[in-house]
Amino acid sequence: MKTIELVNFIDLNNKEKEMILSWRNHPNTKKWMFAKSDIEKKDHFNFIESLKNLEDKKYFLVLKKTNYIGVIDFTKISNDSTHIGIYKNPNIHKVGDVLLSEIINYGFNSLKVSKLIAEVIEGNTKAIQLYKSNGFEIVKKIQLHSDKVYIMELSNLDNNL
């Protein structure tokens, strides 16, 4: 029995879409996002609808058994790399490793990319530690909008030629 399920955003029902929007707009989530303001319901629903026509972005709601634990995403998907994103259900704790494990598995085994790229705001020490403990390395530091951001990468040595 599979304990983790990835639900593509394009297959979500309205209740699930609204739940994700509440997570994304939660103060503990949005403080680590590049867009710090609340996202409107109409814009959120339109974004999810737009994913049906995009091949370089994939967003998933992650279920562990029957619990919604978070969201993982893949953007700028190319033949060799993808940018990744992650945020958890703000009402639960200690699921970062599970979410990141799903990112690594899906990125390397389903998308078949050789590199995962994360952009992490400098002060987000929990995320930086999570990535480092799973093999990611800081490759550079940049200024993005008003944030100082670490670019972190994980290479799949099995896929490297």
Backbone as numpy.savetxt, mean C-alpha at the origin, in Angstrom:
# Nx Ny Nz CAx CAy CAz Cx Cy Cz
-7.01 -24.12 4.00 -7.85 -22.93 4.00 -6.97 -21.69 4.00
-7.21 -20.81 3.04 -6.43 -19.58 2.94 -6.93 -18.57 3.97
-6.00 -18.03 4.76 -6.41 -17.09 5.80 -6.35 -15.65 5.33
-5.61 -15.37 4.25 -5.51 -14.00 3.72 -6.19 -13.96 2.36
-7.00 -12.93 2.16 -7.67 -12.73 0.88 -7.45 -11.29 0.45
-7.10 -11.11 -0.82 -6.97 -9.78 -1.40 -8.21 -9.50 -2.24
-8.91 -8.42 -1.91 -10.11 -8.04 -2.66 -9.77 -6.81 -3.48
-9.81 -6.97 -4.79 -9.51 -5.86 -5.69 -10.51 -4.73 -5.44
-10.00 -3.49 -5.39 -10.88 -2.34 -5.15 -12.03 -2.28 -6.15
-11.82 -2.73 -7.39 -12.88 -2.64 -8.39 -14.02 -3.63 -8.11
-13.81 -4.54 -7.16 -14.84 -5.51 -6.79 -15.50 -5.21 -5.45
-15.19 -4.06 -4.85 -15.73 -3.72 -3.53 -17.20 -3.34 -3.60
-17.91 -3.63 -2.52 -19.27 -3.11 -2.41 -19.21 -1.72 -1.75
-20.32 -1.01 -1.74 -20.33 0.36 -1.23 -19.95 0.43 0.25
-20.35 -0.55 1.03 -20.01 -0.55 2.45 -18.50 -0.66 2.64
-17.86 -1.52 1.86 -16.41 -1.67 1.93 -15.70 -0.39 1.47
-16.22 0.24 0.41 -15.62 1.49 -0.07 -15.69 2.57 1.00
-16.82 2.66 1.68 -16.98 3.66 2.74 -16.09 3.36 3.93
-15.93 2.09 4.26 -15.04 1.69 5.36 -13.60 2.12 5.05
-13.13 1.84 3.84 -11.78 2.21 3.44 -11.61 3.73 3.48
-12.61 4.45 3.03 -12.54 5.92 3.07 -12.40 6.40 4.51
-13.11 5.78 5.44 -13.00 6.20 6.85 -11.59 5.90 7.39
-10.98 4.79 6.95 -9.61 4.48 7.36 -8.65 5.53 6.81
-8.80 5.82 5.51 -7.89 6.75 4.83 -7.99 8.16 5.44
-9.18 8.55 5.86 -9.38 9.88 6.44 -9.12 9.92 7.95
-8.82 8.77 8.54 -8.54 8.73 9.97 -7.25 9.53 10.24
-7.22 10.33 11.32 -6.03 11.15 11.60 -4.73 10.36 11.68
-4.75 9.15 12.21 -3.52 8.36 12.33 -3.04 7.80 10.99
-3.92 7.79 10.01 -3.54 7.34 8.67 -3.10 8.52 7.82
-3.95 9.53 7.75 -3.67 10.62 6.81 -2.45 11.45 7.18
-2.01 11.41 8.43 -0.82 12.19 8.78 0.43 11.66 8.08
0.39 10.40 7.60 1.53 9.82 6.91 1.33 9.76 5.39
0.27 10.38 4.90 -0.01 10.42 3.47 0.52 11.73 2.89
0.77 11.75 1.59 1.22 12.98 0.96 0.07 13.98 0.85
-1.14 13.50 0.60 -2.33 14.36 0.60 -2.92 14.31 2.01
-2.77 15.39 2.75 -3.13 15.39 4.17 -4.60 15.71 4.43
-5.30 16.24 3.45 -6.69 16.63 3.68 -7.61 15.43 3.52
-8.82 15.57 4.08 -9.81 14.51 3.93 -10.18 14.34 2.46
-10.43 13.10 2.09 -10.89 12.79 0.75 -12.41 12.71 0.80
-13.07 13.35 -0.15 -14.53 13.34 -0.21 -15.02 12.00 -0.76
-16.20 11.60 -0.32 -16.78 10.32 -0.74 -16.88 10.23 -2.26
-17.36 11.28 -2.90 -17.52 11.28 -4.36 -16.17 11.06 -5.04
-15.13 11.74 -4.56 -13.80 11.59 -5.15 -13.25 10.18 -4.93
-13.49 9.63 -3.75 -13.04 8.27 -3.44 -13.72 7.26 -4.36
-15.03 7.36 -4.50 -15.76 6.43 -5.37 -15.33 6.60 -6.82
-15.11 7.84 -7.27 -14.64 8.07 -8.65 -13.25 7.48 -8.87
-12.37 7.61 -7.87 -11.03 7.03 -7.99 -11.13 5.51 -8.16
-11.94 4.87 -7.33 -12.09 3.41 -7.43 -12.64 3.02 -8.80
-13.60 3.77 -9.29 -14.16 3.51 -10.62 -13.07 3.65 -11.70
-12.20 4.63 -11.55 -11.14 4.87 -12.55 -10.15 3.71 -12.62
-10.01 2.96 -11.52 -9.07 1.84 -11.51 -9.43 0.77 -12.53
-10.69 0.70 -12.93 -11.11 -0.30 -13.91 -10.42 -0.12 -15.25
-9.97 1.12 -15.53 -9.36 1.42 -16.82 -7.85 1.62 -16.75
-7.25 1.35 -15.60 -5.82 1.57 -15.42 -5.09 0.25 -15.24
-4.03 0.07 -15.99 -3.25 -1.16 -15.87 -2.01 -0.97 -15.01
-1.65 0.28 -14.69 -0.43 0.52 -13.92 -0.71 0.77 -12.44
-1.95 0.49 -12.00 -2.32 0.64 -10.58 -3.22 -0.51 -10.16
-2.95 -1.05 -8.98 -3.80 -2.08 -8.39 -3.91 -1.80 -6.90
-5.14 -1.79 -6.40 -5.40 -1.56 -4.98 -6.21 -2.72 -4.44
-5.85 -3.17 -3.22 -6.53 -4.31 -2.61 -6.90 -4.04 -1.16
-8.09 -4.47 -0.80 -8.51 -4.56 0.59 -8.05 -5.93 1.07
-7.40 -5.98 2.23 -6.84 -7.23 2.73 -7.70 -7.75 3.87
-8.14 -9.01 3.72 -8.89 -9.69 4.77 -8.03 -10.78 5.37
-8.03 -10.86 6.69 -7.39 -11.97 7.39 -8.52 -12.72 8.07
-8.77 -13.91 7.58 -9.95 -14.69 7.97 -11.17 -13.85 7.64
-11.88 -13.33 8.62 -13.07 -12.51 8.34 -12.87 -11.05 8.74
-11.63 -10.67 9.09 -11.36 -9.31 9.54 -10.70 -8.49 8.45
-11.23 -7.30 8.23 -10.60 -6.35 7.31 -9.41 -5.73 8.03
-8.18 -5.97 7.53 -7.02 -5.51 8.27 -6.29 -4.33 7.63
-6.50 -4.07 6.34 -5.81 -2.95 5.73 -5.92 -2.91 4.23
-5.12 -2.02 3.67 -5.09 -1.79 2.22 -3.64 -1.87 1.76
-3.44 -2.51 0.62 -2.13 -2.49 -0.04 -2.35 -2.03 -1.47
-1.33 -1.35 -2.01 -1.48 -0.91 -3.38 -0.16 -0.96 -4.13
-0.31 -0.99 -5.44 0.81 -1.06 -6.37 0.55 0.01 -7.44
1.48 0.95 -7.58 1.33 2.01 -8.57 2.60 2.09 -9.41
2.50 2.79 -10.51 3.64 2.90 -11.43 4.18 1.52 -11.77
3.26 0.57 -11.99 3.65 -0.80 -12.30 4.30 -0.84 -13.68
5.51 -1.38 -13.74 6.21 -1.55 -15.01 6.70 -2.99 -15.11
7.47 -3.28 -16.13 7.98 -4.64 -16.31 8.94 -5.04 -15.20
9.66 -4.05 -14.62 10.68 -4.43 -13.65 10.44 -3.91 -12.23
9.53 -2.95 -12.04 9.34 -2.43 -10.68 7.92 -1.92 -10.47
7.61 -1.68 -9.21 6.34 -1.06 -8.84 6.54 -0.29 -7.55
5.83 0.82 -7.45 5.78 1.54 -6.19 4.68 0.89 -5.35
4.88 0.87 -4.04 3.93 0.20 -3.16 3.40 1.16 -2.11
2.24 0.82 -1.60 1.64 1.59 -0.52 0.93 0.65 0.43
0.75 1.13 1.65 0.17 0.28 2.69 -0.45 1.17 3.76
-1.64 0.82 4.19 -2.16 1.38 5.44 -3.11 0.38 6.06
-3.16 0.43 7.39 -3.92 -0.57 8.12 -5.25 -0.02 8.61
-6.11 -0.91 8.96 -7.34 -0.56 9.68 -6.90 0.13 10.97
-7.29 1.39 11.21 -6.79 2.09 12.39 -7.32 1.54 13.71
-8.24 0.62 13.66 -8.83 0.05 14.87 -8.16 -1.24 15.32
-7.14 -1.68 14.58 -6.43 -2.90 14.97 -4.93 -2.62 14.95
-4.18 -3.51 15.57 -2.74 -3.30 15.71 -1.97 -4.54 15.27
-0.69 -4.34 15.01 0.25 -5.42 14.73 -0.12 -6.25 13.50
-0.48 -5.55 12.41 -0.76 -6.25 11.16 0.17 -5.81 10.04
1.12 -4.91 10.35 2.02 -4.41 9.33 2.82 -5.50 8.64
3.33 -6.46 9.41 4.10 -7.56 8.80 3.25 -8.39 7.86
1.99 -8.62 8.23 1.09 -9.40 7.37 0.84 -8.65 6.07
0.55 -7.35 6.18 0.28 -6.54 4.99 1.50 -6.48 4.08
2.67 -6.24 4.67 3.88 -6.14 3.86 4.24 -7.49 3.24
3.99 -8.57 3.94 4.22 -9.90 3.38 3.35 -10.11 2.13
2.11 -9.63 2.17 1.23 -9.75 1.01 1.72 -8.89 -0.15
2.25 -7.69 0.17 2.83 -6.84 -0.88 3.99 -7.56 -1.55
4.89 -8.09 -0.75 6.08 -8.77 -1.29 5.65 -9.97 -2.14
4.74 -10.76 -1.63 4.27 -11.94 -2.36 3.61 -11.55 -3.68
2.67 -10.61 -3.63 1.95 -10.23 -4.85 2.89 -9.54 -5.84
3.73 -8.64 -5.35 4.63 -7.92 -6.24 5.59 -8.84 -6.99
6.21 -9.75 -6.25 7.21 -10.61 -6.87 6.59 -11.81 -7.59
5.51 -12.37 -7.06 4.97 -13.60 -7.64 3.82 -13.39 -8.62
3.02 -12.35 -8.45 1.92 -12.10 -9.38 2.30 -11.05 -10.42
2.85 -9.92 -9.97 3.27 -8.89 -10.93 4.59 -9.23 -11.60
5.37 -10.10 -10.96 6.66 -10.56 -11.50 7.67 -9.43 -11.67
7.59 -8.42 -10.80 8.58 -7.34 -10.84 9.82 -7.78 -10.07
10.93 -7.11 -10.32 12.16 -7.44 -9.61 12.47 -6.45 -8.50
11.70 -5.33 -8.44 11.97 -4.33 -7.41 10.68 -3.70 -6.89
10.58 -3.61 -5.55 9.49 -2.91 -4.88 10.05 -1.60 -4.35
9.32 -0.50 -4.56 9.78 0.83 -4.16 8.75 1.46 -3.24
9.20 1.88 -2.06 8.32 2.54 -1.09 8.81 3.97 -0.88
7.88 4.89 -0.74 8.20 6.27 -0.40 7.62 6.51 0.99
8.50 6.79 1.97 8.08 6.88 3.36 8.47 8.24 3.93
7.50 8.93 4.50 7.77 10.22 5.12 8.76 10.02 6.27
9.73 10.91 6.33 10.87 10.78 7.24 10.47 10.46 8.69
9.47 11.07 9.23 9.10 10.87 10.63 8.32 9.61 10.92
7.97 8.85 9.89 7.17 7.64 10.07 8.09 6.47 10.45
8.60 6.52 11.69 9.60 5.55 12.13 9.06 4.12 12.16
7.77 3.96 12.48 7.22 2.59 12.49 7.27 1.97 11.10
6.90 2.75 10.07 6.92 2.23 8.71 8.35 1.96 8.26
9.26 2.88 8.57 10.66 2.69 8.18 11.20 1.41 8.81
10.92 1.20 10.08 11.39 -0.01 10.76 10.75 -1.27 10.17
9.46 -1.19 9.85 8.77 -2.32 9.23 9.45 -2.70 7.91
9.69 -1.71 7.07 10.34 -1.99 5.79 11.74 -2.54 5.99
12.53 -1.91 6.86 13.90 -2.39 7.11 13.90 -3.83 7.62
12.98 -4.15 8.52 12.96 -5.50 9.08 12.54 -6.55 8.06
12.02 -6.09 6.92 11.64 -7.00 5.84 12.58 -6.89 4.64
13.75 -6.33 4.87 14.79 -6.34 3.84 14.90 -5.11 2.98
14.02 -4.13 3.14 14.10 -2.91 2.35 15.31 -2.09 2.81
15.89 -1.36 1.87 17.01 -0.48 2.17 16.68 0.93 1.71
17.13 1.92 2.47 16.98 3.32 2.06 18.00 3.58 0.95
17.51 4.02 -0.21 18.42 4.27 -1.33 18.65 5.76 -1.56
17.70 6.60 -1.12 17.91 8.04 -1.19 16.86 8.76 -0.36
17.10 10.04 -0.16 16.18 10.91 0.56 15.86 12.09 -0.35
14.57 12.39 -0.50 14.16 13.47 -1.39 13.18 14.39 -0.68
12.95 15.54 -1.27 11.90 16.45 -0.82 10.72 16.25 -1.76
9.56 15.90 -1.22 8.37 15.69 -2.03 7.26 16.53 -1.43
6.86 17.55 -2.15 5.90 18.53 -1.63 6.50 19.13 -0.36
5.81 19.05 0.76 6.35 19.63 1.99 7.03 18.58 2.88
7.18 17.37 2.37 7.72 16.28 3.18 9.12 15.87 2.74
9.93 15.50 3.74 11.18 14.82 3.47 10.84 13.34 3.42
11.27 12.67 2.36 10.83 11.31 2.07 12.02 10.39 1.82
11.97 9.22 2.44 12.94 8.17 2.17 12.41 7.30 1.03
13.25 7.05 0.06 12.94 6.08 -0.98 13.58 4.77 -0.53
12.76 3.75 -0.34 13.23 2.46 0.14 12.94 1.41 -0.92
13.85 0.48 -1.10 13.69 -0.54 -2.13 13.99 -1.94 -1.60
13.28 -2.88 -2.20 13.56 -4.30 -1.97 13.66 -4.96 -3.33
14.78 -5.64 -3.57 14.97 -6.34 -4.84 14.70 -7.82 -4.64
14.12 -8.43 -5.64 13.87 -9.86 -5.61 15.06 -10.54 -6.28
15.94 -11.08 -5.47 17.15 -11.70 -6.01 16.84 -12.89 -6.90
15.70 -13.55 -6.67 15.32 -14.70 -7.50 14.98 -14.29 -8.91
14.50 -13.03 -9.08 14.12 -12.57 -10.42 15.24 -11.82 -11.14
16.29 -11.47 -10.40 17.38 -10.71 -11.04 18.19 -11.62 -11.95
18.56 -11.09 -13.08 19.34 -11.88 -14.05 20.82 -11.70 -13.81
